[in-house]
Amino acid sequence: MFFLATPIPRDIPLPLPLPEWLLAVILVLSFLLHIIFINLMIGGSLLAFWAQRRGLKNQDYDRFALELAKTITVNKSLAVVMGVAPLLSINTLYTVYFYTANALTGFAWIMIIPLVTIAFLLTYLHKYSWERMAAHKKMHISILGISVGIFLIIPLIFLTNVNLMMFPEKWEGVKGFMSALWLPNVWPRYFEFIGNCLTITGLFVVWYVSRANYPVEEIFKSLTRYDLKKIGYTTMVVGFSIQILFGLVVIFTLPAKGITALLLGLMFTAGLCLAVGLWLSYQRLIGPAALIDKHFRPIFLAVLAFVLIYGGSRQLYRHQALNKHQQLMAEKTEAFLLASKAARETAESQPARAAVDTSLGEFAAGAAVFQANCAACHQIDKKLVGPSVHEMVSIYEGKVPQLKAWITKPGKKRADAPQMPGFPNLSPAELDELSKYILSQKPS
């Protein structure tokens, strides 16, 4: 049984803030909202990069790239806002798994924040320098190209982490991000994701230029509304094709431990949605111009159905893949909590007592309390962490109540020493003996 060689950590023994099923629903729905804007951001960047390069020969494509650039920064902001809920949800539902994957990929995971920052700044620079860099188009295009490259790296890091968290049996063999990158299913899922970015972006372009108030004639010289819609449908055909191709690879490379008949049924249904979308999009490309809008709504519904079904199937696979490991972790956590409780109860019933050196006479009990509680930081004749006992005598001689008050609840009055912890746990008798012992240690 492969779980015998799998690391089984203890879980964090805290109750979930909401029922598990509700957190799973929030995770799926909020992630779908987040990923749609991620798709638009990445797909829009790719399409804008292609259009601006083509715009070197036809300025209308450069204008089209500018129209896309205006949407990229908006979709970027919405993607960030929409990403909060799924990130909190996955952290709450799969805390140990998610953070273990983060730790194992280490540097790459930490680099997400600076990479996102750089990519976002570059997209703003690209959008707002359009006119100023009109005479330096290749340099201007390279700014977007760098941003696109970063945008393509960030989801690969995140996808690798989410994939790694589902396979704890692989954790011991992972030596950083590069080794996690080659675990089963990472690359097929990544290319399927890129296809989805193009599909969603193509759908968005068709809708965006179809609006009655969109001033096509004012913006473009040669490209018509029909031409722009064809660009959108072409993008969709490419996106659908990539999704179907790599979706099949995903199914055949998906580790069997999370696969069920229900999951296969959902994935087959999602594949049918893609096939319908591909067929209808292709028909719009080869059909007469007058019918370019004929199947937009069915295509939109096919994409929406795919997104919902695929999102649900991913959560179902995640649940099935981790279910056995979570059971073992729950058993280990329960055993730890029982052992911890037993240890506490034993300690309470048999309190530890400080060793008493009877040769010290009337100061023996106080010396024992000092050794048990104070000797780690204080020595008799020289400073250790705190002041020496001789210095204490010089301060508190004849001030027993003040000495007891300080021991129970000390303050902070030395810049060169750490804050002393209080000892409110000492009984009045122990305080009496400890004070008597301290004040007896006068310098000779």
C-alpha positions in Angstrom: 0.0 0.0 0.0 1.6 3.2 -1.2 0.4 5.2 1.8 2.9 3.3 4.0 5.7 5.3 2.5 3.8 8.6 2.5 4.6 11.4 5.0 1.6 11.7 7.4 1.9 15.0 9.3 -0.4 16.1 12.1 -3.2 18.5 11.2 -3.8 21.8 12.9 -6.4 20.9 15.6 -8.7 23.9 14.9 -12.4 23.7 13.8 -13.3 24.9 10.3 -15.1 28.3 10.3 -17.8 26.9 8.0 -19.1 23.5 7.1 -16.6 21.7 4.8 -19.1 21.4 1.9 -19.8 25.1 2.0 -16.1 26.0 1.9 -15.7 23.7 -1.1 -18.6 25.4 -2.9 -17.1 28.9 -2.1 -13.7 27.6 -3.3 -15.0 26.4 -6.6 -17.3 29.3 -7.4 -14.8 32.0 -6.3 -12.0 30.3 -8.1 -14.0 30.2 -11.4 -14.7 34.0 -11.1 -11.0 34.5 -10.5 -9.8 32.3 -13.3 -12.0 33.9 -15.9 -10.3 37.3 -15.3 -6.9 35.5 -15.3 -7.9 34.0 -18.6 -8.8 37.4 -20.0 -5.6 38.9 -18.7 -3.3 36.3 -20.2 -5.3 35.6 -23.3 -5.7 39.3 -23.9 -1.9 39.9 -23.5 -1.1 37.1 -26.0 -3.6 38.4 -28.5 -2.4 42.0 -28.1 1.2 40.9 -28.6 0.2 39.1 -31.8 -1.8 42.1 -33.0 0.9 44.6 -32.3 3.5 42.7 -34.1 1.2 42.5 -37.1 0.5 46.2 -36.6 4.1 46.9 -37.9 2.7 46.4 -41.4 -1.0 47.3 -40.9 -1.7 50.1 -38.4 -5.3 48.8 -37.8 -3.9 45.8 -35.9 -1.8 48.2 -33.8 -5.0 50.0 -33.0 -6.7 46.7 -32.1 -3.7 45.9 -29.8 -4.3 49.2 -28.1 -8.0 48.3 -27.6 -7.0 45.0 -26.0 -4.3 46.7 -23.8 -7.0 48.9 -22.3 -8.9 45.8 -21.1 -5.8 44.0 -19.8 -5.1 46.2 -16.9 -8.8 46.2 -15.9 -9.0 42.4 -16.0 -5.8 42.3 -14.1 -7.3 44.3 -11.2 -10.4 42.2 -11.2 -8.3 39.0 -11.2 -6.4 40.2 -8.1 -9.6 41.1 -6.2 -11.4 37.9 -7.2 -8.3 35.9 -6.1 -8.7 36.6 -2.4 -11.7 34.3 -1.7 -10.3 31.2 -3.4 -6.9 31.7 -1.8 -8.4 31.9 1.7 -10.7 29.0 1.0 -8.0 26.6 -0.2 -5.8 27.7 2.7 -8.6 26.9 5.1 -9.7 23.6 3.6 -6.2 22.2 2.7 -3.9 24.1 5.1 -1.2 21.4 5.6 -1.2 20.3 1.9 -1.2 23.8 0.5 1.6 25.2 2.7 3.7 22.0 2.3 3.6 22.5 -1.4 4.5 26.1 -1.0 7.5 25.2 1.2 8.7 22.4 -1.2 8.7 24.8 -4.2 10.3 27.4 -2.1 12.0 30.2 -4.1 9.6 29.9 -7.1 6.6 30.3 -4.9 8.0 33.4 -3.1 8.9 34.9 -6.5 5.2 35.1 -7.5 4.7 38.5 -5.7 7.7 40.3 -7.3 6.8 38.7 -10.7 3.2 39.9 -10.5 4.4 43.4 -9.5 6.8 43.6 -12.4 4.3 42.3 -14.9 1.6 44.7 -13.8 3.9 47.7 -14.0 5.0 46.7 -17.5 1.4 46.4 -18.7 0.7 49.9 -17.4 3.9 51.2 -19.0 2.9 49.5 -22.2 -0.6 51.0 -22.2 0.3 54.6 -21.3 3.4 54.9 -23.5 1.7 54.0 -26.7 1.9 57.5 -28.3 5.3 58.4 -26.8 6.9 55.2 -28.2 5.2 55.4 -31.6 8.6 55.8 -33.2 10.1 52.9 -31.3 7.5 50.2 -31.9 9.9 47.2 -31.5 10.9 48.4 -28.1 7.3 49.1 -27.2 6.4 45.6 -28.3 9.2 44.1 -26.3 7.8 45.6 -23.1 4.5 43.7 -23.7 6.6 40.6 -24.7 8.4 40.6 -21.3 5.0 41.1 -19.6 3.5 38.2 -21.5 6.5 36.0 -20.6 6.0 36.7 -16.9 2.3 36.2 -17.2 3.0 32.7 -18.6 5.4 31.8 -15.8 3.1 32.8 -12.9 0.2 30.4 -13.5 2.8 27.6 -14.1 4.2 28.1 -10.6 0.7 28.2 -9.0 -0.5 25.2 -11.0 2.6 23.2 -10.0 1.9 24.0 -6.4 -1.8 23.1 -6.5 -0.8 19.9 -8.3 1.9 19.0 -5.8 -0.5 19.4 -2.8 -2.6 16.6 -4.1 0.2 14.0 -4.1 1.7 13.8 -0.6 3.2 10.5 -1.6 5.6 12.5 -3.9 6.7 15.0 -1.2 9.8 13.2 -0.1 11.2 13.1 -3.6 10.6 16.7 -4.5 13.7 18.8 -4.4 12.4 22.3 -5.3 10.2 23.7 -8.0 12.0 22.2 -11.0 11.4 18.6 -9.8 7.8 19.4 -8.9 7.4 20.7 -12.4 7.8 17.2 -13.8 5.2 15.5 -11.7 2.3 13.8 -13.6 -0.3 16.1 -15.1 1.5 19.5 -14.7 2.3 20.3 -18.3 -0.9 18.9 -19.9 -3.0 21.0 -17.4 -0.8 24.0 -18.1 -1.3 23.9 -21.9 -5.0 23.2 -21.4 -5.1 26.3 -19.3 -3.4 28.3 -22.1 -6.1 27.0 -24.5 -8.8 28.1 -22.1 -7.2 31.6 -21.9 -7.5 31.9 -25.7 -11.1 30.5 -25.7 -12.3 33.0 -23.1 -10.5 35.9 -24.8 -11.9 35.1 -28.2 -15.4 35.0 -26.7 -14.7 38.3 -25.0 -13.5 39.9 -28.2 -16.6 38.9 -30.2 -18.8 40.3 -27.5 -16.7 43.5 -27.0 -16.8 44.5 -30.7 -20.4 43.5 -31.1 -21.7 46.2 -28.8 -23.9 48.7 -30.6 -22.1 51.6 -29.1 -18.6 50.4 -29.9 -17.2 52.9 -32.5 -15.5 50.6 -35.0 -15.6 53.1 -37.8 -14.0 55.8 -35.7 -11.2 53.6 -34.4 -10.2 51.5 -37.5 -9.5 52.4 -41.1 -9.7 49.1 -42.8 -10.8 46.5 -40.3 -14.5 46.1 -40.1 -16.7 44.8 -37.2 -16.9 41.5 -39.1 -13.1 41.3 -39.4 -12.8 41.9 -35.7 -15.3 39.2 -34.9 -13.5 36.8 -37.2 -10.3 37.4 -35.1 -12.4 36.5 -32.0 -13.8 33.3 -33.5 -10.3 32.3 -34.9 -8.9 32.8 -31.4 -11.7 30.6 -30.0 -11.1 27.8 -32.6 -7.4 27.8 -31.6 -8.3 27.8 -27.9 -10.9 25.1 -28.2 -8.5 22.9 -30.2 -5.7 23.2 -27.6 -8.2 22.5 -24.8 -9.5 19.3 -26.4 -6.1 18.0 -27.4 -4.5 18.5 -24.0 -7.7 17.7 -22.2 -7.3 14.2 -23.5 -3.7 14.1 -22.4 -4.9 15.3 -18.9 -7.3 12.3 -18.7 -4.6 9.8 -19.6 -1.9 11.3 -17.3 -4.1 11.9 -14.3 -3.0 9.6 -11.5 -5.7 6.9 -10.9 -6.0 7.4 -7.1 -8.6 10.2 -7.5 -10.5 8.9 -10.5 -14.1 7.7 -10.1 -16.9 6.9 -12.5 -18.6 10.2 -11.7 -15.4 12.1 -12.4 -15.0 10.5 -15.8 -18.6 11.3 -16.6 -18.1 14.9 -15.7 -14.9 15.2 -17.7 -16.6 13.5 -20.7 -19.5 16.0 -20.5 -17.0 18.9 -20.3 -15.3 17.6 -23.4 -18.6 17.5 -25.3 -19.1 21.2 -24.4 -15.7 22.0 -25.9 -16.5 20.0 -29.0 -19.8 21.8 -29.5 -18.0 25.2 -29.0 -15.3 24.3 -31.5 -17.8 23.1 -34.1 -20.0 26.2 -33.8 -17.0 28.6 -33.8 -15.6 27.0 -36.9 -19.0 27.2 -38.6 -19.0 31.0 -38.0 -15.6 31.3 -39.6 -16.5 29.5 -42.8 -20.1 30.6 -43.0 -21.5 33.7 -44.7 -20.7 37.1 -43.1 -24.4 37.8 -42.5 -24.5 34.8 -40.1 -21.4 35.7 -38.1 -23.5 36.3 -34.9 -25.8 33.2 -35.3 -24.2 30.9 -32.7 -22.7 33.3 -30.2 -25.1 32.5 -27.4 -24.9 28.7 -27.8 -21.1 29.0 -27.8 -21.2 31.2 -24.7 -23.4 28.6 -22.9 -21.1 25.8 -24.0 -18.1 27.7 -22.5 -20.0 28.5 -19.3 -21.1 24.8 -18.9 -17.5 23.7 -19.5 -16.1 26.1 -16.9 -18.7 25.0 -14.2 -18.4 21.3 -14.9 -14.6 21.3 -15.2 -14.3 23.4 -12.0 -16.5 21.0 -10.1 -14.6 18.0 -11.5 -11.2 19.4 -10.3 -12.6 19.8 -6.8 -14.0 16.3 -6.9 -10.7 14.8 -8.0 -8.8 16.8 -5.3 -11.2 15.5 -2.6 -10.9 11.9 -3.8 -7.1 12.1 -4.2 -6.6 13.4 -0.7 -9.4 11.6 1.1 -7.4 8.6 2.3 -4.4 10.7 3.4 -6.7 13.1 5.3 -8.2 10.1 7.2 -4.7 8.9 8.2 -3.8 12.5 9.2 -7.0 12.8 11.3 -6.1 9.5 13.1 -2.6 10.8 13.8 -3.9 14.1 15.0 -6.4 12.4 17.3 -3.7 10.1 18.7 -1.5 13.2 19.4 -4.3 15.1 21.1 -5.0 12.1 23.3 -1.4 11.7 24.2 -1.0 15.4 24.9 -4.1 15.4 27.1 -2.8 12.4 29.1 0.6 14.1 29.5 -1.0 17.2 30.9 -3.2 15.3 33.3 -0.2 13.3 34.5 1.8 16.5 35.1 -1.1 18.1 37.0 -1.6 15.1 39.2 2.2 14.8 39.9 3.6 18.3 40.0 7.3 18.6 39.8 9.2 19.7 42.9 12.5 21.5 43.0 15.3 19.6 44.6 16.1 20.8 48.1 19.7 20.9 49.5 19.2 20.5 53.2 22.8 21.6 53.9 21.7 25.2 53.2 19.6 25.2 56.4 16.9 27.9 56.5 17.7 29.0 53.0 17.4 25.5 51.4 13.8 25.9 50.2 14.5 29.3 48.7 17.6 28.0 47.0 15.6 25.2 45.4 13.0 27.6 44.1 15.8 29.8 42.7 17.5 26.9 40.9 14.2 25.8 39.3 13.0 29.2 38.2 15.8 31.8 38.2 19.2 30.2 37.7 18.9 30.1 33.9 19.2 33.9 33.7 20.8 35.0 37.0 24.0 34.1 38.8 25.1 35.0 42.3 28.1 37.2 41.6 28.0 38.2 37.9 25.5 39.2 35.2 24.2 36.4 33.0 21.1 37.3 31.1 19.8 39.4 33.9 21.6 41.2 36.8 23.5 39.2 39.5 21.9 38.3 42.8 24.4 40.7 44.5 22.9 43.5 42.5 19.4 42.5 43.4 20.4 42.6 47.1 21.7 46.2 46.6 18.4 47.2 45.1 15.8 45.4 47.3 17.5 45.0 50.7 14.8 45.9 53.2 12.2 46.0 50.4 10.8 42.5 50.5 7.2 43.4 49.2 8.7 45.2 46.2 11.0 42.2 45.4 8.0 39.9 45.5 6.0 42.2 43.3 8.8 42.4 40.7 9.2 38.6 40.6 5.4 38.1 40.2 5.0 40.8 37.5 8.2 42.4 36.4 8.6 45.4 34.1 11.2 46.4 31.5 13.8 48.9 32.7 17.1 47.7 31.2 17.8 48.5 27.6 20.7 45.9 27.5 18.6 43.0 28.8 15.5 41.2 27.6 12.1 41.5 29.2 12.0 39.3 32.3 9.0 36.8 32.3 6.7 36.9 35.3 6.3 34.1 37.8 2.7 34.4 39.0 2.6 30.6 39.4 4.8 30.8 42.5 2.8 30.3 45.8 3.1 32.9 48.6 5.2 30.4 50.5 7.6 29.9 47.6 7.8 33.7 47.2 8.7 34.1 50.8 11.5 31.5 50.6 12.8 32.8 47.3 13.0 36.4 48.6 14.6 35.3 51.8 17.3 33.4 49.8 18.0 36.2 47.4 18.4 38.8 50.1 20.7 36.5 52.1 23.3 36.5 49.3 25.1 39.6 50.3 28.6 40.3 48.8 31.3 39.2 51.3 
